[in-house]
C-alpha cells in the first residue's frame, strides 16, 4: 500500500474499453517513489491524502486485471505519535 497526495487528474485520449468511464488521478507518494496513476472509484479531490493499493490488490478492487493502482481510502487524519497508556 502507498500513502500519498492526489496532485492532479489524468485524462486519456484513448483508453481500454474496460477502463471507459473510470476516473484516473495522479498520486505523489509520501517519502520516496515515483508518482502513480491510479483508478479512483472514490472520486477524491486534488490535495487529498489517499491510500493506494497496487498490483493484484488493485486488480481485485476494480475487477480489472489491467489495473495496477487503485485508490481505496480517503485519509482524513494521519494521527499523532502513539503514546503508551499511563499505569
matplotlib code that plots the C-alpha trace (Angstrom):
import matplotlib.pyplot as plt

x = [0.0, 1.1, 0.1, 0.2, -1.4, -3.5, -1.7, -3.9, -6.4, -5.4, -7.3, -6.6, -7.0, -7.5, -8.3, -9.0, -12.8, -12.6, -11.4, -14.0, -15.7, -13.2, -11.6, -7.8, -5.7, -2.0, -0.8, 2.5, 3.7, 4.8, 8.6, 10.4, 9.0, 7.6, 4.2, 1.4, -1.6, -4.4, -8.0, -10.2, -13.5, -13.9, -13.9, -11.3, -10.1, -6.8, -4.9, -6.4, -4.3, -5.2, -4.3, -3.5, -3.2, -1.1, -0.7, -3.1, -4.9, -5.7, -6.9, -9.1, -10.6, -11.5, -12.3, -10.0, -6.7, -5.2, -5.3, -2.2, -3.0, -6.3, -7.4, -9.0, -9.3, -9.5, -7.2, -8.9, -6.1, -2.6, -2.8, -0.2, 2.6, 1.3, 1.6, 1.8, -1.1, -0.2, -0.1]
y = [0.0, 3.5, 6.7, 9.8, 13.0, 13.5, 16.1, 16.0, 14.4, 12.3, 12.4, 9.8, 10.4, 6.6, 4.1, 0.4, -0.4, -2.0, 1.4, 3.6, 5.9, 5.3, 8.3, 8.5, 10.5, 11.3, 10.4, 11.6, 9.1, 10.3, 9.6, 8.2, 6.7, 7.8, 9.3, 6.8, 7.0, 5.3, 4.4, 6.4, 4.8, 7.2, 10.5, 12.1, 15.7, 17.2, 17.8, 14.9, 12.3, 8.8, 5.2, 3.4, -0.4, -1.8, -4.9, -7.8, -5.9, -3.1, -5.5, -7.2, -3.9, -2.8, -6.2, -5.4, -7.4, -4.4, -2.1, -1.9, 1.0, 2.0, 4.4, 2.5, 5.1, 8.8, 9.6, 12.1, 12.2, 10.8, 10.8, 11.7, 9.8, 6.9, 7.3, 4.5, 4.4, 5.5, 2.9]
z = [0.0, -0.7, 1.2, -0.9, -2.0, -5.1, -7.2, -10.3, -12.6, -15.6, -18.9, -21.6, -25.3, -25.7, -23.1, -22.9, -23.1, -19.6, -18.2, -20.0, -17.5, -14.8, -13.2, -13.1, -10.7, -10.2, -6.7, -5.3, -2.6, 0.8, 1.1, -1.9, -5.0, -8.4, -8.9, -9.6, -11.9, -10.1, -10.8, -8.4, -7.6, -4.6, -6.6, -4.4, -5.0, -5.7, -2.5, -0.7, 1.1, 0.0, 0.4, -2.8, -3.4, -6.2, -8.3, -7.6, -4.8, -7.3, -9.9, -7.2, -6.0, -9.5, -11.0, -13.9, -14.4, -16.3, -13.3, -11.2, -8.8, -7.2, -4.5, -1.7, 1.1, 1.7, 4.7, 7.0, 9.6, 9.8, 13.6, 16.0, 17.7, 19.6, 23.3, 25.9, 28.4, 31.8, 34.6]

ax = plt.figure().add_subplot(projection="3d")
ax.plot(x, y, z, "-o")
ax.set_aspect("equal")
plt.show()
